[in-house]
Amino acid sequence: MRDHSRPKKLDEMDDLRDMGRFPVVVYMGATGNILFAILLTYLVHARYAQAWAMLAWAAGLAAGNVLPVVFLRWRMRPDAQHPLIEEMSFFSDQHKFATWVYAVAVANMFFWIVLAWTAFSVSHAPLVLAAVLALAFVSTFFPAWVRIFARPAAR
């Protein structure tokens, strides 16, 4: 059995549970990104409600999120430092994750776009937008909620 609590650097992430070790600011950024994507999806859906548009929109938005990572990784020096997961910088270390983490992030983005598009197809009311944003906020920020509100372990 492997010890998943041992210190790991960003490029050593090998378990989904490792994503629960990010600093709270990383969850804030990821949550903000998802909320912004949902808001943009609401606006795009108002103009292009066809199913093909949702697929094009989801693919374009995912590509727009991953392209900077590809560029930064391409330019990254072979001797670049990889900090511990808990000590990563939100801005300067986003491109240093293990590769599979980006696949999870893109899948998450697709999930929220498809969910939002589906909800907006049922009703394009601002209340539906608010409900999808609230659900995304609570869900995407969940690992941080656990950390913020969890009781410290008794020693």
ABEGO torsion letter per residue (X at the ends): XBBAABBBBAAABABAAAAAABBAAAAAAAAAAAAAAAAAAAAAAAABABAAAAAAAAAAAAAAAAAAAAAAAAABBAABBBBBAAABBAAAAAAABBAAAAAAAAAAAAAAAAAAAAAAAABABAAAAAAAAAAAAAAAAAAAAAAAABBBBBX
